[in-house]
Amino acid sequence: MDESQEYYFEEGCFILELSNSDYDPELSIARARVPVGVTTKRHRLNGITERYVMQSGRGEVEVGDVRSEISAGDVVIIPPGESQRIRNTGDSDIVFLALCTPRFRFEAYENLELD
């Protein structure tokens, strides 16, 4: 894993793509990092199911109208087209794997907030 490839994504978190290729169109895997005190923008992925596999940190996730507390070891399933965001309420970064099926494509991302 090349940490220098991590980038800031407009939704409000840092992303490190681990696997996202035309050679494996059915799945992408990224590591996401949400800094302390940050709430990502409400958004959705059209046509893509996303799963968060929580690795560290704690916070709150919103999927549609449902809010849930999250911490290491939790798995969150986000159906295609469902609104989502994550809030870091802890004292360290939230780190999770984002597994998308089919693979993540930027054109599927839709920001649901007014900037």
C-alpha positions as CSV (number, residue, x, y, z in Angstrom):
1,M,0.0,0.0,0.0
2,D,1.5,3.3,-1.2
3,E,0.4,5.9,1.4
4,S,1.6,8.7,-0.9
5,Q,-1.3,7.9,-3.3
6,E,-3.9,9.0,-0.7
7,Y,-5.9,12.0,-1.9
8,Y,-8.6,14.3,-0.5
9,F,-12.0,13.7,-2.0
10,E,-14.7,16.4,-2.3
11,E,-17.0,14.6,0.1
12,G,-14.7,15.5,3.0
13,C,-12.5,12.5,3.5
14,F,-9.2,11.1,2.3
15,I,-9.2,8.1,-0.1
16,L,-6.5,5.5,-0.9
17,E,-7.6,3.3,-3.8
18,L,-6.5,-0.3,-3.2
19,S,-8.2,-1.9,-6.2
20,N,-10.3,-0.1,-8.8
21,S,-9.7,-1.4,-12.4
22,D,-11.4,-2.2,-15.6
23,Y,-9.9,-5.6,-15.2
24,D,-12.1,-6.2,-12.1
25,P,-15.3,-4.3,-12.9
26,E,-17.4,-6.1,-10.3
27,L,-15.6,-4.7,-7.2
28,S,-13.5,-1.8,-6.0
29,I,-11.8,-1.4,-2.6
30,A,-10.6,1.8,-1.1
31,R,-9.4,2.9,2.3
32,A,-11.2,6.0,3.6
33,R,-10.1,8.2,6.4
34,V,-12.3,10.8,8.1
35,P,-10.5,13.2,10.4
36,V,-11.7,14.1,13.9
37,G,-14.7,16.4,14.0
38,V,-15.5,16.0,10.2
39,T,-18.9,15.1,8.8
40,T,-18.8,14.1,5.2
41,K,-21.2,15.6,2.7
42,R,-24.5,13.8,2.2
43,H,-24.2,11.9,-1.1
44,R,-25.2,8.8,-2.9
45,L,-23.8,6.3,-5.4
46,N,-26.1,5.6,-8.2
47,G,-26.1,2.0,-9.3
48,I,-23.5,0.9,-6.7
49,T,-23.8,-0.9,-3.4
50,E,-21.2,0.2,-0.9
51,R,-20.1,-1.5,2.3
52,Y,-18.0,0.2,5.0
53,V,-15.8,-2.2,7.0
54,M,-14.8,-0.2,10.0
55,Q,-11.2,-0.6,11.0
56,S,-10.6,2.1,13.6
57,G,-12.2,5.2,15.2
58,R,-15.8,5.8,16.2
59,G,-18.6,7.9,15.0
60,E,-22.1,7.9,13.5
61,V,-23.3,6.9,10.0
62,E,-26.5,8.0,8.3
63,V,-28.0,5.8,5.6
64,G,-31.2,7.3,4.4
65,D,-33.1,8.3,7.5
66,V,-31.4,5.8,9.8
67,R,-28.5,6.9,12.1
68,S,-26.2,4.3,13.8
69,E,-23.2,4.5,16.0
70,I,-20.2,2.8,14.5
71,S,-16.8,1.6,15.6
72,A,-14.0,-0.9,14.7
73,G,-15.4,-4.2,13.5
74,D,-18.8,-2.9,12.3
75,V,-20.0,-3.4,8.7
76,V,-22.4,-0.9,7.2
77,I,-24.3,-1.8,4.0
78,I,-25.5,1.1,1.8
79,P,-27.9,0.2,-1.1
80,P,-27.5,1.8,-4.5
81,G,-28.9,5.3,-4.6
82,E,-29.4,5.6,-0.8
83,S,-28.2,8.9,0.8
84,Q,-25.3,8.5,3.2
85,R,-22.7,10.4,5.3
86,I,-20.4,9.6,8.2
87,R,-19.5,11.8,11.2
88,N,-16.4,11.4,13.3
89,T,-17.4,11.9,16.9
90,G,-14.2,10.3,18.4
91,D,-10.8,11.5,19.2
92,S,-8.9,9.8,16.4
93,D,-9.4,9.4,12.6
94,I,-12.1,7.0,11.4
95,V,-10.5,4.5,9.0
96,F,-12.6,2.1,7.0
97,L,-12.6,0.0,3.9
98,A,-15.1,1.0,1.3
99,L,-16.1,-2.0,-0.9
100,C,-18.2,-1.1,-3.9
101,T,-20.1,-3.5,-6.2
102,P,-19.9,-2.9,-9.1
103,R,-16.7,-0.9,-8.8
104,F,-16.7,2.8,-7.9
105,R,-16.9,5.3,-10.8
106,F,-16.8,9.0,-10.3
107,E,-19.8,9.6,-12.6
108,A,-21.9,7.5,-10.1
109,Y,-21.2,9.9,-7.2
110,E,-23.9,12.5,-6.5
111,N,-23.4,15.3,-3.9
112,L,-26.8,15.9,-2.2
113,E,-25.8,19.1,-0.4
114,L,-25.9,22.7,-1.5
115,D,-22.3,24.0,-1.4
